[in-house]
Amino acid sequence: MKDSNKNTKPTLFLLLGLPGSGKTFFAKNFAKEYNIPYINANFFRHLLIDQPNYSKQEEIKLNNLTLDLLNQFFKTKKSILVEANFNKRIIRSAYEKLAKKNGYKTTVIWVKNDAEESQYRATTKTRFKAKDFLIDDQQFKKISSTFTAPSARENVIVISGKHAFKNQYKTLLKKIAE
């Protein structure tokens, strides 16, 4: 039997969405279900920085760390999921160019949720979110203000941040199959 995946390029999945939209929840489940490496830049932010301020300098350092890790993962030729600050098209474009250079195709997964619910999730402690990963209203507004929706030129799949993972996963697989 012929292996249908043998000649397909691996995919670099870039996870996009407002803080609190449901990106991390989706990513953890998707990476486990799809059995792919998952890089979460925000995890490193809170691991390495005592009091994150989401400054430009902080973003540059996290981006450099993420790119270094990504270059190592490219060697595996396996699909990779990255959750980072992809709010600006120029940043996504740089990752797309790097992916292409390494023989990868790129798919942007936009976890879309309304701003009010995302803000509540990002700024309010719940049993699902550790206090260390919360941001305040000012940080939410700062991050949200830089958000640029994907363009028609990007290979983007939009999933709802309000639905259960199984529904998100089915939507994603259906779009990938197209």
C-alpha positions as CSV (number, residue, x, y, z in Angstrom):
1,M,0.0,0.0,0.0
2,K,1.3,3.4,-1.0
3,D,2.0,5.9,1.8
4,S,-0.2,9.0,0.9
5,N,1.8,11.3,3.3
6,K,5.2,10.4,1.8
7,N,5.3,13.2,-0.7
8,T,3.4,15.8,1.3
9,K,5.2,18.7,2.9
10,P,5.1,19.0,6.7
11,T,3.1,22.0,8.0
12,L,4.0,24.8,10.3
13,F,0.8,25.7,12.1
14,L,0.8,29.3,13.4
15,L,-1.8,29.8,16.1
16,L,-3.4,33.3,16.1
17,G,-6.0,34.9,18.3
18,L,-6.6,37.4,21.1
19,P,-5.4,36.5,24.6
20,G,-8.1,34.4,26.2
21,S,-9.6,33.3,22.9
22,G,-8.8,29.6,23.6
23,K,-5.5,29.2,21.7
24,T,-3.7,27.3,24.4
25,F,-6.6,25.0,25.2
26,F,-6.9,24.1,21.5
27,A,-3.1,23.8,20.9
28,K,-2.5,21.4,23.8
29,N,-5.3,19.1,22.6
30,F,-4.5,19.4,18.9
31,A,-0.8,18.7,19.5
32,K,-1.7,15.6,21.6
33,E,-4.3,14.4,19.1
34,Y,-2.1,15.1,16.0
35,N,1.1,14.0,17.8
36,I,3.1,17.0,16.7
37,P,5.6,19.2,18.6
38,Y,4.1,22.3,20.2
39,I,6.0,25.5,21.0
40,N,4.2,27.9,23.3
41,A,6.2,31.2,23.5
42,N,3.9,32.5,26.3
43,F,5.0,29.5,28.5
44,F,8.6,30.7,28.1
45,R,7.6,34.3,28.8
46,H,6.3,33.3,32.3
47,L,9.0,30.8,32.9
48,L,11.9,33.2,32.2
49,I,10.5,36.6,33.1
50,D,9.4,37.3,36.6
51,Q,7.0,40.1,35.7
52,P,6.2,40.1,32.0
53,N,5.4,43.5,30.6
54,Y,4.7,42.5,26.9
55,S,7.2,45.2,25.7
56,K,8.7,45.2,22.3
57,Q,12.1,44.1,23.8
58,E,10.4,41.2,25.5
59,E,8.6,40.2,22.3
60,I,11.9,40.3,20.4
61,K,13.6,38.0,22.9
62,L,10.7,35.5,22.9
63,N,10.6,35.6,19.1
64,N,14.3,34.8,18.9
65,L,13.9,31.9,21.4
66,T,10.9,30.6,19.4
67,L,12.8,30.8,16.1
68,D,15.8,29.0,17.6
69,L,13.6,26.2,18.8
70,L,11.7,26.1,15.5
71,N,14.9,25.7,13.5
72,Q,15.7,22.7,15.6
73,F,12.2,21.2,15.1
74,F,12.5,21.8,11.3
75,K,15.2,19.2,11.2
76,T,12.6,16.5,12.1
77,K,10.5,17.3,9.0
78,K,7.4,16.8,11.2
79,S,4.5,19.2,11.3
80,I,4.9,21.8,14.1
81,L,2.4,23.9,16.0
82,V,3.6,27.3,17.3
83,E,1.7,29.6,19.6
84,A,3.3,33.0,19.9
85,N,2.5,36.7,19.3
86,F,1.5,36.4,15.7
87,N,-0.8,39.5,15.9
88,K,1.0,41.3,13.1
89,R,1.1,40.1,9.5
90,I,4.7,41.0,9.1
91,I,5.7,38.5,11.9
92,R,3.5,35.8,10.4
93,S,5.1,36.5,7.0
94,A,8.6,36.1,8.4
95,Y,7.7,32.7,9.9
96,E,6.1,31.7,6.5
97,K,9.3,32.5,4.6
98,L,11.4,30.5,7.1
99,A,9.0,27.6,6.8
100,K,9.2,27.7,3.1
101,K,13.0,27.8,3.2
102,N,12.9,24.6,5.3
103,G,10.5,22.8,3.0
104,Y,7.3,23.4,5.1
105,K,4.0,24.8,4.1
106,T,2.3,27.2,6.5
107,T,-1.3,27.2,7.9
108,V,-2.6,29.9,10.2
109,I,-5.1,28.7,12.7
110,W,-7.2,31.7,13.9
111,V,-9.0,30.9,17.1
112,K,-11.7,33.5,17.0
113,N,-13.7,34.7,19.9
114,D,-15.4,37.9,20.8
115,A,-13.2,40.5,22.5
116,E,-15.2,40.7,25.7
117,E,-15.1,37.0,26.4
118,S,-11.4,36.8,25.5
119,Q,-10.6,39.7,27.8
120,Y,-12.6,38.0,30.6
121,R,-10.8,34.7,30.1
122,A,-7.4,36.4,29.9
123,T,-7.8,38.6,33.0
124,T,-9.9,36.4,35.4
125,K,-8.5,33.6,37.5
126,T,-10.4,30.4,37.1
127,R,-9.8,26.8,38.0
128,F,-8.4,26.3,34.5
129,K,-5.9,29.2,34.5
130,A,-3.0,29.6,36.8
131,K,-2.7,33.0,38.3
132,D,0.8,33.4,36.9
133,F,-0.6,33.4,33.3
134,L,-3.2,36.1,33.8
135,I,-2.8,39.5,32.3
136,D,-4.4,42.8,33.4
137,D,-6.9,44.8,31.3
138,Q,-4.2,47.2,30.2
139,Q,-2.0,44.4,28.9
140,F,-5.0,42.9,27.1
141,K,-5.8,46.2,25.4
142,K,-2.1,46.7,24.5
143,I,-1.9,43.2,22.9
144,S,-5.3,43.5,21.2
145,S,-4.5,46.8,19.7
146,T,-1.7,45.2,17.6
147,F,-4.0,42.5,16.2
148,T,-4.1,42.3,12.4
149,A,-6.6,39.9,10.9
150,P,-5.2,37.4,8.4
151,S,-5.3,38.5,4.8
152,A,-6.8,36.6,1.8
153,R,-3.2,35.7,0.8
154,E,-2.6,33.7,4.0
155,N,-3.6,30.0,4.2
156,V,-5.9,30.5,7.2
157,I,-8.4,28.3,9.0
158,V,-10.8,30.0,11.4
159,I,-12.1,28.0,14.3
160,S,-14.3,29.1,17.1
161,G,-12.8,29.7,20.6
162,K,-16.2,29.0,22.1
163,H,-16.7,25.4,20.9
164,A,-15.4,22.2,22.4
165,F,-12.1,20.8,21.1
166,K,-13.8,17.9,19.2
167,N,-15.8,20.4,17.1
168,Q,-12.7,22.6,16.5
169,Y,-10.7,19.6,15.5
170,K,-13.3,18.4,13.0
171,T,-13.5,21.9,11.5
172,L,-9.7,22.0,11.2
173,L,-9.4,18.5,9.6
174,K,-12.2,19.3,7.2
175,K,-10.4,22.4,6.0
176,I,-7.0,20.7,5.8
177,A,-8.6,18.0,3.7
178,E,-9.9,20.6,1.2
